[in-house]
Amino acid sequence: MRRGGDALGTKAVSLLSRWLAAFCLPFAGVTGISANEFRTPSISAIRVEWRAALDQLRTEISSQPAITSRFTFAGRARLPTGDPRAPPALVQLNAINSPMFTGIGNSPVPVLLPFDTAAYLDAEARGTRHPAVSRYQADFRPVDVFHAGPSGYDAVFSLEPDDGPSRTFARPVEVQITGSVLVYDLADPLGGKGQPVRTLAAQFPDIRRFIREGYVRYAFTRFGVPYVVSIQCLDSAPRPRRLACREAYPVAERFLKALRIAGGQPARPRFDIPSGIAERPAAASADFTYRPSGDIIARSGARRRGGHADLAVYSQIRFPLERAPVLVSSQQFGTRKSGDRIGVYPWRDNFCEARSFQVGQCAAGFGHQGQDIRPAPCPPNSGAESACHPRKQAVVAVRDGVVIRSLKQQAATLQINTGNEHIRFRYMHMNPSAMDADGVLNGRRLAEGEKFGVVSNYLDFPNGTSYHLHFDVQVFTRDGWIWVNPYTTLIASYERLIRGRGREIGTQPPAVAAVAHALPQNILRQVAR
């Protein structure tokens, strides 16, 4: 009887554990209380229609009959779908364009750029090639950033004010394009929206235009691949220092009309990447504690809405500051003690705090976009030049990647492109003069853990904010680059830095607590095991 009773009890406990998990998880999204189980993101892989890309390339090259003999479209051009060998025409195209777009053949998707290879080669053959490459790319300057890798490619081009339509904005306009074989699966109520663009419908039948998270975006599918062209802008009246989205429209459409196939080559078929349990240290930290994801300070959210609970560890990164301890918490709300570890732990999410920035993952549609990180406070009576001062704290690359940053900008973005992720990390409030002097500029490659700056207090000018690092994460979707909550990613990376697993602190939702109180204590003790 006892064995049968134990078996029945074990079965009951197992069923109860599953029921409790199913019951509690919905409350995690509402209150920020998590099941304390971090997960990797779910990513969909795209199958590329290379035959259609080759047909398009043949059409583009044939526009200049004098250079068609330089390309071979026979033979491997008819390889079965999924064959990783590159057709000769693509090998030839990559060789021609690689001096201008380094590594273009690394892209597993057709590289669309505003560069007319046929016109460029024809002018070269006739001895009339113009020395300025911008002449062959709709007057856009030589590429600022081009980065191709196993997941796709990213490029940034600029248009000088004098080369574009009349605008109030008097600085170069930066245009970004991404084509990716990997698409992150987000719970995204805003995803897939937009309006058609009639002037581009013949070239891109499914193109849609929309303003999202501070960018006007043009999303379309070509050869089965999602591409997004975007320009940072404000949905407002034109201003001298801020580009209005209505001023960005003609620049983006000029860019889109000029797109041609510039390179890329087939890779082996890719497969979807399912979500799984994220790796974390087994040993417990002696003091690191954190509040749940989504648990922002009361009334600190835009329109007094709550936070966004997100248990995804979007990448296995190195922590962005060189050393511990550090504090992740609000810069604008609440107070903190200083002088000891009480001022460092527990951490608190501030992704959806009230700001004027659009953040689709936040309930109010506005938020902070990232997390504020501060080094530990200096001990009492320490000197102003003490090594613990925030301006002495090194900022490091979280992964091997390529920098996206123009001169004088206080923000630097690190672009990551590997076989299983296409992701960006942005660092803000750093000293722009120091980064300019150190060459932390477009195209610079950084190695994981490499120091490239220190914690500072720049906004648009020195002392524009407190000493801290703003850190955020974007992943690629069919709507382009979308802000996601980096809080859980930072927790997991910090645990690796200190070699100890943190402890989540917080209270249970009232409904869960009431159910737990009604259960027999011996059952609860077994479930807790």
N, C-alpha and C positions, 0 to 999 in steps of 0.2 A: 504493500500500500504506500509505503513511504516513497519508494522509487517512482511509483506512478504519480504520486502527489507532486514530487519534485519535477518530474517531466511536465506535468500539467502546469505547474507554477512557472517553469522555464518558458513554456510555450506562451503562457499568459503574459509574462514579462516581455517576451519578444514582440507579441502583438501590441502590447501597450506602448512599447518603445516606438514602434512604427507609427502608431496612432498619435502619440504625443508629437513626434517629428512633423507629421502631416498637419497637425492642428496648430503647432507653434510657428511653422514657417511663414504662413500668410501674415502673421503679426510682425514678422521681421521687416517686411516692406513698409508697414504702416508706422511702426514706432522706432525703427532703427535697431531693435534687438535682433541679434544674429544667432544662428546655430553654431557659431564659432568654427565654422568649417569653410576655409577659403578655397576657391576654385579657379581654375584657369579658364580663359574665355573660349567660347564656341566660335569657330571660324569656318566659313564656307569656301571651297575651292572652285574656281571657274575653269571650264573647258574652252580652250581658244579655237576659233574657226580659222585656221591658218590658210586653208584653201581660198577663203573669201579675201583674206589679207593679200595673198599673192595676186589674185585677180585685180584688186584695187591698185596694187603696186604696178602691175603691167600697164594698167590704164594711165597712171600718172607718168610713167617713163615714156610711154608712146606719144605723149604730148610734144616730145622733142625727138623726132625721128633720127637726128644725127647721133644720138648717144645710145640708142636702143641696143646696138651691138655689144655694149659693155656688160649687158645683163643676160644671164642664161636662165630661161624659164622652163626649159625641158627637163627631162630626167627626174630628179628628186622632187620637182614641183608637184608630182602626182603621187607622192608617198601617202600611205594610209594615214587617216587621222590618228594623232597620238604618237606618230613616229618622231623621236627626238632629234633626228638628223636634220640639219638646216638645208633647205633648198639652196642651190648655187646663187640665185638672185639675191637672197637675203644675206648670204656670206659676202657677196660683192658690195651690197649696199652698206653693211656694217663697216667694211674696210674703208669705204669712201668717206663715211661720216664720222668715224671714230676720232679723227684728229680734232673735230669740233665738239663732239659729244662722247667723252671718254667712257669706255666700257659699255657702249650702247648695245653690243651684242649679248650682254649679260641679262637683258630683259626677256622674260618668258612670255611677254605680250607684245603685240605690234606697237612700236613707239611712234605715237602721233606727235609731231612738233610743227611749229609754223615755219618750216624750212623746206624750200622748193629744190629738192636735189636735182631734178631734171633741168631746171633753168640754170642752176649753178654749174652743172657739168657742160651744158650746151655753151654757156658763156666761156667756160674754160677751153673747150675745144675750138672755139672761134677766136680765141685770144682776146676776148673783150670782157673777161671777168673783172668785176668791180672789187677793189680791195676791201671794201666794207661788207662784212657778211650780212649786216642788217638789210642790205639791198635785196637779199634773197629770202628774208623772213619778215615780210610785211612791215619793215622799218623797226622791228623790235631789236633791241641791242643784243650783242653776243650773250649767250646764255649765262645767267648769274650762277645757277646751280643746276647740275644734271647728275642724277644718281640712279643707276640701274642695278638691280640685284635680283635674287631668286624669286621675289614676290612681285616684281613689276618695276616701275620707274616713277621718278618725280623730277620735275623741272620747274625753274623759276626764270621768267623773262621780264624785262622792263621796257616800257615805252616812254621816251622823253616827252616832256610837255609840248615841245614845238612840233613833234611828229604826230600828235593826236588831234582830235577835235578840240575846239575852244573849250577851256575848262577854267574854273576858278582855282582849282587845286594846281599848284605850281611845281610839284615834285614828280619824279618818275613814278609811273604806276606799275606795280609789280603784279604779274599774272602767274598763277600756279596751275600746273596740270599734273594729274596723277592717273595712271592706268595700273590696275592691280589684278593679279590672279587670286588674291586673298581678300575676302570681305568679312568683316567682323559682324557677328549676329547680335544685335542689341535689341532690347525691348524698347522700341522707338516709336511712340505714337505720332511723331511728326514725319517719319520716314516716308519717302516716295511721293511727297506732295510737290506742287509746283505748277507752272503754267507753260503751255507750249510756246515756241518761238517761231513764228511763221516764216521769218526771213531765213531761218536755218533749217527748216523742216525737210527740204529736198536733200540736203547733205546729211542731216542727222534726224531721221524720221521720229525717233522717240525722245528728242531733246526736251528738257524742261528747265525753266529758270525759276529760281526762288532765292530769297534772302534768308539766311540762317546763320545764327551765331556770329554775326559781324562780318559776313562775307556774302556777296552775290555769287551764286553758284549756277553753273550750267552742267547738268548731269545727262549723260547719254550712254548708250550701249553700242559698241561697234565690234564686229568679229566675236560676239559673245562676251566681250570684256566691258566692265564698267569703267568709264572715264569721267572725271570731274574737272572742270576749269573753274577757277575761283579768283576773286579779287576782294581784298579787305576794303570795306567801305561802311559809311553810315547811311541809314535810311532816313535822310534828312535833307535840308537845304544845303547847297554847296558852301564850303568854307575854305579859306586859304590853307589851313593846316590839316584838314580832314577831307578825304575824298568822299563825295556823295555817291550813293549807289547809282543814281541816274546818270552821273558822269562816267561810271564804270561800265555801263551797258555797252556803249559803242566800242570801247577798248576790248572788252571780252569778245564781242561778236567779230571784230576785226581779227582777233587771234584765232577764233574758231574757223572762220572762213579760210584762213591760211594753212590749216592743219593738213599735213601730208604724212605718209609713212616714211620714217627716217631710219628704221632699223628694228632690232629685236630678232629672236629666233626661237623655234620650238624647243620645249623642254619636255621631260617625261611627264605623263599625266599626274596631276595632283589630286589629293583626296581631302575630304572634309576633316577638320580637326575638332573632335568632340571635347566638350568641357570635362575636366578631371579634377582630382584633388590636388591642390597646390602643395609643393614641398615646403616644409617648415622645420626648424630645429626641434628635436625631440626633448632636449633638456629645457627645463623651465628657467626663465630669467629670475633673478632674485628680486628685482624691483620694477621692471618695465610693465606698466599697465596702460590700458587704453579704453576709452569708451567706445560703444558700438558704432559701426558705420551708419551714417544717417542721423546720428544723435547730435544734432547741432544745438548750440545754446538757444534756450527758449526765446522766441520772438526775434531771433536774429535773421530769419529767412526773409526773402523778398515777399511782400504782401502777407507777412507773418505765416507763410507756409513752412512746412518742415523740411528736413533733409532728404537725401536720396541714399537709401541703403544699397550698397553694392559690395558683394563679397568676392568680386573677381580680382585676382592677381593678374594684371594684364601682361606682365613680363617679369622674368626673374632678373631684376636689376641690381646693380650695386647702389647702395644708398647715396643720394646726391651730395651729402656733406662728408668730409674726409673722416671725421671722428665723432664719437658719441661722448656724452649724452646730448640729445637735442630735444626740443619741444615742438610738437605739431599742435597748434591751437590758433584761435582767432587773434587777428591783429586789431580788430575794431570793436569787439564786443567782450564784455566780461572783464574780470581782473585776475591777476595771478600773484602768487607770493614769489619772492625772489631770495636768493642767497643760499639755497640748498636744493636738494632733489625734489622737494615739494613743488618747486617752480618748473620742473621738467615733466614729471608724470602726474596724472595720466594724460595721454594725448586725447584730442577731441577733433572730430571731423568739422571742417568749415567750407566744404565744397559748395554748398547751396546758400551760404550767407548772402544777405542783401547786397547786391551791386547792380550797376546798370548794364552788365554784360549779359547777353543772351546765352542761356545754357539749357538746351532742350531736355536734358536728363533731370532737371530740377522741376518740382511741381508748379512753381510760379512762372517758369519759363525764363527766369533770370537767376543769376548766381555769381559765384566767385571764380568759377572755372577750374580752380586747383586748390592746393593746400599751402598754408603759410608755415615755414619751418624756421625755427630760431635755435642758435646754439645755446648751450646751458649758460645761465647767468654767471657772472664772475663772482668769486667769493667776496665777502665784505672786505672793504679797505684795500682792494686790489688797485693797482695803478691804472691810469687811463690807457697806457701802452702795453698792458699785460697781454700775454699770449692768449688769454681766454677771451679777449675782446672780440665781438662779432666780426669786425673788419679784418681780423687775423685768421678767420675760419675758412679753410679752403673748400671750394666747390669743385666737384669732380664729375667726370662723365659716367653716366649710369650704365652705358653699354658702348661697344664699338659702334661708331656712327659718323655721319657727315653733318656738318654745321650748316644751318640756314640762318644767316644774319647779315644785314647790310651795315655799312658804316654808321656810327653814332647811335645805333639802337641799344637800349638797355636790356633787351631780351635776346636770348639765343635759343634756337631750337635744334635739337639733336634728332636726326632722321635715322631710323633703323629699318633695314630691309634684309630679311633673311628668308630661309626656306619655310619658316612657320610663323612669321609675324611681319606686319607692316605697321609701324607705330612711330609716334613722335613724342618727344619729351621737351618741354619748354622751361627755361630758367629765366626768372625776371628779377629786376631791381639791382642788377649788377652794374659796375662802373663801366660805361661805354668807352671812355677814353683808354682805360686799361686794356679792355678787350681789343680795341682797334690796334693799340701798340703791340699786343701779343699775337696779332694775326688771327683772332677768333672770328673769322669771316666766312662768307659763302664758300662752300666746297672744302673747308678745312676738315681733315679727318682726325677724330679723337679716339683714343683707346680707352677701354673701360678702366676707370680708376684714375685717369689722367687729370691732373689739376689744370683748370683753365680760367680761374677767377677766385674771388673771395666774396663772402657775404657783404652786401652793401645796402645803400638806402636811396637808390635812384628811382625816380618815377620819370617825369619828363625833364627833371632837373635834379641837382644834388640836394640831399636832405628832403626829398619829396615824400618820403615815407620813413618808417622806422627800419632799423637794421634787421633784415630777415630775407630769406629766399622764398619766392613764390615758385612753386613747382606744379606743373600740370601735365596731363597726358591726353593725346588724341589718337584715335584709331580710325582706319579707313573703312567707310561704308559706301553704299550706293548713293548717299547724299554727300559724299566727300569726307573730310576730316572732322570728326565729332568729338567734343570734350566728354571724357568719362571721369568718374571719381577715382583719383589716385590714392585715396586713403588706405585701402587694404593693400595695395601694391607697396606703399611706403612701409606699412607695418611689417610685411613679410621681408622686405629688404633690410629693414632695421634689425629684425631678429637675426638675420644672417650676419650683420655687422657685429652685433654684440654676442653672437653665438648662444642665444637663449630665446625661448618662446615666451612671448608676453602673455599677460592675463587680461582678458576682457572683464570690465566691471560695469555694472548697471543693474537695473531692476527689471523684473519680469512684467509683461503686460498684465493688467488686472485680471483679465479673463483667464489667462494661463495660470496665474497664481491661485485663483479661486478653484480651478479644476485640480491643481496639484494638492491644495489643502484638503480636498475631499477624498483623495486617494489613500488607501491604507499605507502606513509608514513603511512596513516591511517591503511592500511592492516598490515604493519610491526608492528605497535604499538599493534594491536590486537594479532598478532602471538606471540609477545614478552611476552604477559600476560600469 
